[in-house]
Amino acid sequence: MKHDWRASVERMVLTMAGEQPDRVPLTFLASEDIGSRISGLTVREMMSSPEKLADISIDTCEILGADVASVVANPYCGPWEGLAFAKANGLGDQFEWKDYSSPFIREGAVCSAIPDVEQLEIPDHSRVEPWPTILKASAIVAERTGVPANFAPSLTWSSIQMLRGSQAYLDVIENPEFLLALCEKIYASQWDYYEAFCSAVGKPFFMFNCQYGFNRTMLRFEDAWRFEGQFVNRFCKQAGLKLAIHNCGFDPYWNEMVDRHTAEGVDVIMVNGSHPLELDDWVAFREKYPKITIMGASLFVNGELENGRPGDVKKRAKENIERLGPYGRFVLSPVCCMPWRVSLANILALREAVEEYGRYPIARS
Amino acid sequence: MAKNETGTTSSDELIARLREQIIELDEAGVEATTLAALDAGAPAKQIIAEGLGPGMESVGKSFEEGEYFVPELLLSARAMGKALDLLRPHLEGTEGTSPGTVVLGTVQGDVHEIGKSIVGIVLAADGFEVHDLGEDVPPQDFVRKAMEHGADVVGMSALISLAVSKMAETVMMLKESDFGGQVIVGGAALTHESAEGIGADAFAADAWEALRKVRSLVGGLAT
């Protein structure tokens, strides 16, 4: 059956506006791995042209039954910003391609080779590959599906860790000025990405940003704000964008993040996370922040999806839908990228779950 | 710091000071006091067991209580690592020094190293012989190194969900090989349930849980 992208767009728009669509929407973070599985091509082949990448991305999203069409090359916190930085600084050989999974750059390799932040070259996102390919593919996907392209920069901790490695955690105490200078460099790079995105795809509606620094097991909230939050907040205000926050870490500072961004003048419209795993916590979040869309909740990729059967996945999805769906502003999503061990049957069980249990009106449980 | 009759600080006092310096993240102090404790005649094993080890345990408690975060863990681990480097020559040939051998690494497809590095330091502080294979370690390397070092336990970390597939493959290869030890896994991509699902013998959410579990696994092997 042909995927009705117009219905998908309407579903997402109504959901985020707090109105009830026909059913709960379903989204995936479509990574290189899943694109590779669906297409049978290596990551290099998939990314050999914008048209091919766009075709595979649309095929993948349609097969999965997603209500958001995105390119199967993670723009956010993923390897591609690392590759662009490496290339811009003559370190392209530090990048490791993988045949059928996401490639990466060795953490800390860039800053080890170029210890002076001032000397670090920012990639030109309109010229340094893979960005022109990804951006053009994004434009094609948006045009063919009618789904607005996702603007997802890498501000800032995911980029810090990629460029500086674990040393960054020591810098928090020993060398904070260096770290702040690196944050400014990353900010400038992401602004360049934003301009390239606007030029290739158009101005985005909001910004979808990973905030991995904001985990209770990693940094104090104030340090996370200093080295990540304040840059995200400044970026949103400078670009005039609302904010969607992604964090699939163990123990995110959800309430504190939302409160601080709001207090500092940025409108948080969506959170995308899998933890806490207790649904009660997400219900409490819903009550506290009724106008923020929850994308994800307690659907952990490495839980039922990876180790269960389709029935287990559907059961978990049903619980999420029954507890969060009735209030609206809820999108079912596995939140993080799906490894090869997640069977296609389990992924497709989510599609069945939104059809079986996600039709509005949904009774409050 | 009190001095004894000859005007020098006793080894017991130095060891107590060492414990405090680990907690206070005083890296230079830890190095100086470790050397002083050795000069004062303290056995390396006692310095670890009564000074560094309890210091790290206290750091772990502060972490679990939300007072310390990863930066503090890394600083204390680095201080601990430097002290262990100074003590290592004095441990060689000491009978009964190590309760077991652990091979550690971050699985293929993942380059995050902090978690398993801290686990390595904490285990070393407890006297374990630790072989850290680094990051992006292929399954066959885990098997080869586990056999080569006669490991009692193999510890694996995965932060990103995509890497769990390789972790599962590694566990399977270890179980199919002649490696007779046990496997512990950790990292943000896992839970107790998912660790069980990939066939691991144990899961640890942080370094101190890893220490308790490894002690238990090795104890189980001994019996």
Interface residues (C-beta under 8 A of the other chain):
Chain A: S31 D33 E96 K98 S101 S102 F104 I105 R106 E107 Q161 G165 S166 Y169 L170 V172 I173 E174 R216 T217 M218 L219 R220 D223 C248 G249 F250 L277 F300 V301 N302 G303 E306 N307 C336 C337 M338 P339 W340 R341
Chain B: L25 G66 F69 V70 P71 E72 L74 L75 R78 G109 V111 H112 E113 I114 S117 E135 D136 I160 S161 L162 A163 V164 S165 A168 A188 A189 L190 T191 E193 S194 E196 G197 I198 A205 D206
